């Protein structure tokens, strides 16, 4: 009887141990969810259309002239004595004409100042001598022609309204009939009736 009781206790103890083991095995460890990292959203940069460069408007080879030769001289602060001399000689109206073209070599005020010193006369005395002014000023004008700097016939005698000629070297130095020289300091001032070249010395005929 005692043996059966001990056996029963042994079986019961073994059964309880097995149940306890099964219960331990069935308890699952809590699942660990993977950490989710959230990257900040980067907004795409807006598309920038390439700037379209406008082509510059086609420029004419030279600006359109709006003034005649006499008007150009009158508005140039370095040609005040020439302007007064043209009026005194009555040549200003000639250089306003639209029915013909002229090439004018225009001496500056400084060039006329040198002449006044050499002749030992005043500006007023010079302007009062119409015959001399006409002779000298007409020597600065090529009639019926537009001679730009690119078209100058270097080394060739160029006849003037005066009837006498002068020549121009390829260095743009003018040699007049009396052996004097002048430099072209500002070429190709285009007028409605020709072209003006500013020079630094008054040209003197014989």
URTAWO-V763318 format. One record per pair of residues at least 12 apart in sequence whose C-alpha atoms are under 10 Angstrom apart, sorted by sequence separation. I is the first residue (numbers start at 0). J is the second residue. D is the distance in Angstrom with one decimal. If there is no record, write none. Layout:
# URTAWO-V763318
i-><I:I>
j-><J:J>
d-><D:D>
This chain:
# URTAWO-V763318
i-><69:70:73:154:155:163:164:165:170:171:172:184:185:186:69:72:153:154:155:163:165:167:170:171:183:184:185:111:152:153:154:166:167:168:182:183:184:185:151:152:153:154:165:167:171:182:183:184:69:141:142:151:152:153:167:181:182:183:69:141:142:143:151:152:153:181:182:183:73:140:141:142:151:153:156:180:181:182:72:139:140:141:142:153:154:156:180:181:138:139:140:141:151:153:154:180:181:69:70:138:139:140:141:148:179:180:181:69:137:138:139:179:180:68:69:82:137:138:141:148:179:180:68:69:70:81:136:137:138:178:179:68:69:70:81:136:137:138:139:173:177:178:179:68:69:80:81:82:134:135:137:138:139:172:175:176:177:178:67:68:69:78:79:80:81:134:138:171:173:175:176:177:178:67:68:77:78:79:80:133:134:174:175:176:177:66:67:77:78:79:80:81:173:174:175:176:67:77:78:80:81:106:175:76:77:78:80:105:68:75:76:77:78:79:80:104:67:68:72:77:78:103:104:106:68:103:104:105:68:72:103:104:105:148:103:104:139:68:102:103:104:138:148:149:165:84:87:88:102:103:138:148:149:165:83:84:87:88:101:102:103:147:148:165:83:86:87:88:89:101:102:147:164:84:85:87:88:100:101:102:103:146:147:163:80:84:87:88:90:100:101:102:103:145:147:162:163:83:84:86:88:89:90:99:100:101:102:103:161:84:85:88:89:99:100:101:102:145:81:84:87:88:98:99:100:101:102:145:80:87:88:90:94:99:100:147:148:85:90:145:146:147:84:85:88:144:145:146:147:148:84:88:143:144:145:146:147:143:144:145:146:81:85:142:84:85:141:81:140:103:102:139:101:139:139:138:139:138:139:136:138:139:135:136:138:135:136:137:135:136:104:134:135:134:135:110:134:106:106:104:106:107:105:106:104:105:105:104:105:104:103:102:103:102:113:114:102:113:114:102:110:111:112:113:114:101:110:111:112:114:100:101:102:103:104:105:106:107:109:110:111:100:101:102:103:104:105:106:107:108:109:110:99:100:101:102:103:104:105:106:107:108:109:110:99:100:101:102:103:104:105:106:107:108:97:98:99:100:101:102:103:104:105:106:107:95:96:97:103:104:105:106:95:96:97:104:105:106:95:104:105:94:104:94:71:71:71:78:68:70:71:77:81:68:69:70:67:68:66:67:68:69:71:72:64:65:66:67:68:71:64:65:66:67:68:72:63:64:65:66:67:68:69:62:63:64:65:66:67:68:61:63:64:67:64:64>
j-><81:82:85:166:167:175:176:177:182:183:184:196:197:198:82:85:166:167:168:176:178:180:183:184:196:197:198:125:166:167:168:180:181:182:196:197:198:199:166:167:168:169:180:182:186:197:198:199:85:157:158:167:168:169:183:197:198:199:86:158:159:160:168:169:170:198:199:200:91:158:159:160:169:171:174:198:199:200:91:158:159:160:161:172:173:175:199:200:158:159:160:161:171:173:174:200:201:90:91:159:160:161:162:169:200:201:202:91:159:160:161:201:202:91:92:105:160:161:164:171:202:203:92:93:94:105:160:161:162:202:203:93:94:95:106:161:162:163:164:198:202:203:204:94:95:106:107:108:160:161:163:164:165:198:201:202:203:204:94:95:96:105:106:107:108:161:165:198:200:202:203:204:205:95:96:105:106:107:108:161:162:202:203:204:205:95:96:106:107:108:109:110:202:203:204:205:97:107:108:110:111:136:205:107:108:109:111:136:100:107:108:109:110:111:112:136:100:101:105:110:111:136:137:139:102:137:138:139:103:107:138:139:140:183:139:140:175:105:139:140:141:175:185:186:202:122:125:126:140:141:176:186:187:203:122:123:126:127:140:141:142:186:187:204:123:126:127:128:129:141:142:187:204:125:126:128:129:141:142:143:144:187:188:204:122:126:129:130:132:142:143:144:145:187:189:204:205:126:127:129:131:132:133:142:143:144:145:146:204:128:129:132:133:143:144:145:146:189:126:129:132:133:143:144:145:146:147:190:126:133:134:136:140:145:146:193:194:132:137:192:193:194:132:133:136:192:193:194:195:196:133:137:192:193:194:195:196:193:194:195:196:132:136:193:136:137:193:136:195:159:159:196:160:198:201:201:202:202:203:201:203:204:201:202:204:202:203:204:203:204:173:203:204:204:205:181:205:181:182:181:183:184:183:184:183:184:185:185:186:186:187:187:188:188:199:200:189:200:201:190:198:199:200:201:202:190:199:200:201:203:190:191:192:193:194:195:196:197:199:200:201:191:192:193:194:195:196:197:198:199:200:201:191:192:193:194:195:196:197:198:199:200:201:202:192:193:194:195:196:197:198:199:200:201:191:192:193:194:195:196:197:198:199:200:201:190:191:192:198:199:200:201:191:192:193:200:201:202:192:201:202:192:202:193:188:189:190:197:188:190:191:197:201:189:190:191:189:190:189:190:191:192:194:195:188:189:190:191:192:195:189:190:191:192:193:197:189:190:191:192:193:194:195:189:190:191:192:193:194:195:189:191:192:195:193:194>
d-><9.7:8.9:10.0:5.7:7.2:9.1:6.7:9.3:8.6:5.8:9.7:7.6:4.9:8.5:7.3:9.6:7.0:5.7:8.6:7.4:9.4:9.3:9.1:8.7:6.5:5.7:7.0:9.8:8.4:5.3:5.5:9.7:9.3:9.9:9.9:5.9:5.4:9.4:9.5:7.5:5.1:7.6:9.8:9.3:9.5:8.5:4.5:6.7:8.3:7.8:8.5:7.6:8.6:5.6:9.5:9.9:5.5:6.8:9.4:6.7:6.6:9.5:9.0:8.8:8.9:6.3:5.7:9.0:9.7:8.8:4.6:5.9:8.6:8.3:9.7:10.0:5.8:7.2:9.6:9.8:5.5:5.9:9.7:9.6:9.5:9.8:9.2:4.9:8.6:6.8:5.7:8.9:8.9:9.6:9.7:7.2:7.3:8.8:8.8:5.5:7.8:7.8:9.7:9.9:8.6:8.8:7.2:5.7:7.0:6.1:8.1:8.9:7.5:8.6:7.7:9.6:5.3:4.8:9.4:8.4:7.1:9.3:9.9:8.5:8.7:7.2:9.0:5.0:7.6:9.4:7.3:9.5:5.4:7.6:6.9:8.2:8.6:7.0:9.6:9.0:8.4:8.5:9.5:5.7:5.7:8.8:7.2:9.8:9.2:7.8:9.5:7.8:9.4:9.4:9.4:8.2:6.1:9.1:7.2:6.3:9.3:7.5:9.9:7.7:7.2:6.3:8.7:9.9:9.4:5.9:6.7:5.9:9.2:5.6:9.0:9.7:7.0:7.9:5.7:8.5:9.6:8.2:6.3:5.2:5.4:8.9:7.9:8.6:5.1:6.5:9.2:9.8:8.4:9.6:6.7:5.8:8.1:5.3:5.6:9.5:7.9:9.5:8.7:9.0:5.5:9.0:7.1:9.0:9.5:9.5:8.6:7.9:9.7:9.9:8.9:9.2:9.8:8.3:8.1:9.8:9.4:9.4:10.0:8.6:8.9:9.1:8.9:7.0:8.0:9.9:9.3:5.1:8.8:9.4:5.8:6.5:9.9:10.0:8.3:4.6:8.5:9.2:9.9:9.8:8.8:9.4:9.6:8.0:5.8:6.4:9.7:6.4:9.2:9.6:9.7:9.9:6.0:8.9:6.7:5.0:8.8:7.6:6.5:8.7:10.0:9.1:7.3:8.4:8.6:5.7:6.8:5.8:8.2:8.3:9.1:8.5:5.2:8.9:5.0:7.9:9.8:8.6:8.9:6.9:8.2:5.8:6.6:7.6:9.6:6.8:5.4:6.2:9.0:9.7:8.8:9.5:8.2:7.5:9.0:9.9:8.9:9.6:7.8:8.2:4.8:5.4:5.3:9.1:8.3:9.6:9.6:6.0:8.3:5.9:5.6:5.9:6.0:9.3:9.9:8.6:7.9:5.6:9.5:8.3:6.4:8.4:8.1:9.9:8.9:8.9:9.3:8.4:9.5:9.9:9.9:9.2:9.8:8.0:8.4:8.6:8.3:7.0:6.8:8.2:8.4:9.6:5.4:7.2:8.6:8.4:8.7:9.7:9.6:7.4:6.1:9.1:8.4:8.7:9.0:9.1:9.5:10.0:7.5:9.6:8.0:9.6:9.9:8.5:9.5:9.6:9.4:9.9:9.7:10.0:8.4:9.6:6.9:7.1:8.9:8.8:7.4:9.5:8.3:8.4:6.7:7.3:9.0:9.6:6.3:9.7:9.9:9.0:6.7:7.8:9.6:9.3:9.9:9.0:9.8:9.9:9.4:9.7:9.2:9.8:8.2:10.0:9.5:9.9:10.0:9.0:10.0:9.5:9.7:10.0:9.9:8.4:9.6:8.0:7.2:9.6:8.0:8.9:9.5:8.5:9.9:9.3:5.4:7.3:9.6:9.8:9.2:9.9:8.8:7.9:8.8:6.7:8.7:6.9:7.3:4.6:6.4:8.4:6.5:5.7:6.4:6.0:6.0:6.0:6.5:8.7:8.0:5.7:9.9:4.8:4.8:5.1:4.8:4.8:4.7:4.9:5.9:9.3:9.5:9.4:6.6:4.8:6.6:5.9:6.2:5.8:5.7:5.7:7.4:9.7:7.5:7.9:8.2:8.2:8.4:7.7:8.3:6.3:8.4:5.8:8.1:9.9:9.4:5.7:9.9:9.7:8.9:5.5:9.0:7.1:9.3:9.8:8.2:8.1:7.5:9.0:9.5:7.8:8.8:9.0:8.4:9.0:7.4:8.8:9.0:8.8:9.9:9.3:10.0:8.3:9.1:10.0:8.6:5.6:8.5:4.9:7.4:9.7:9.8:8.7:8.9:8.9:5.5:4.9:6.7:8.5:6.0:6.8:5.7:5.6:6.9:9.8:8.3:5.2:6.1:8.2:7.5:7.2:9.8:8.5:8.6:5.4:9.7:9.9:8.9:7.0:8.6:8.4:8.9:9.8:9.5:9.8>
